[in-house]
Amino acid sequence: MLKDTANDRELVTEIVEGNEQAFSILFFRYLSILQTFATKFTKSDDAAEEVIQDAFVRIWLNRDRLAGVENVKAYLYK
């Protein structure tokens, strides 16, 4: 069982293997800072929420590509 204290690299490894708990931990770890970031660009809380949701859906669907990601935070901002 993963703990919330797992580092990003550990979470990515687990996500690549299909671990939904690791995905959830990563999502909630970065949600608030991504909301702030996305709201600055969209000027709308609703639009920011949709952008973040779409990004995380793509991340889950393409999780096999995460194996090469070194800096998770930078990847999420991109």
N, C-alpha and C positions, 0 to 999 in steps of 0.2 A: 504494500500500500504506500502510495506517495504521500509525502507531507508537503504542506504549503511552503516549507523552507527549501525545497529542492531547487537547485539552481536552474537557470534557463536551459543550459545545455542538456541536463538530465531530463527536463521536461520535453525538449525537442526529440530526444532519443525515444522517449516513451510515446510521444505523439506519432512519430513515424511508424511505430509498431501498432498503432491503433488504440492507444490508451485514452479513453474519453476523460478520465479523471485528470490526467496530465493536461489535456486540452483545456478543461475547465479552470484549472489552477492558473494556467498561462493567461487565459481570457480575463479572469478577474484580477490578476496581478496588474495588467496593463490597461484595463478598461477606463479608469478615471483619467489617466494622463492622455489616452487616445481621444477621449471625449473632449477634453479641453483643446487638444490639437486640432481635431476635426471641426469643432465648432468655430474656431478662428477662421477656417477656410470657407465653411458653408454658411456661416452666419445664422444657422438654425440648429437647434438641439435635435429636432426630428431628423433632419438630413444627416447630421453627424452620426446619430444612432444607426441610421440605415447604411452609411458608408462603413462603419465599424462592423456591423453585422455581415455585410457583403464580404468584407475583407476576411473575416474569420471563417466564413463558409468556404471561401476559396482556399484558405489555408488548410482547412480540414480535408477538403476534396483533393488537394494536391500535396498532402502531407509527406508523401514519399520524396518530394523535392526539398524538404526542410533539412535533410541530412547534411547538406553542404553549407548551411547557414551558420556563420560564426558568431555574429552579433544579432541576437534575437530582437532587441529593442530597435536597432537601426532597420532591420527587416520589416518590423511592424509599422514603422513610420513611413517606409517606402511604399 
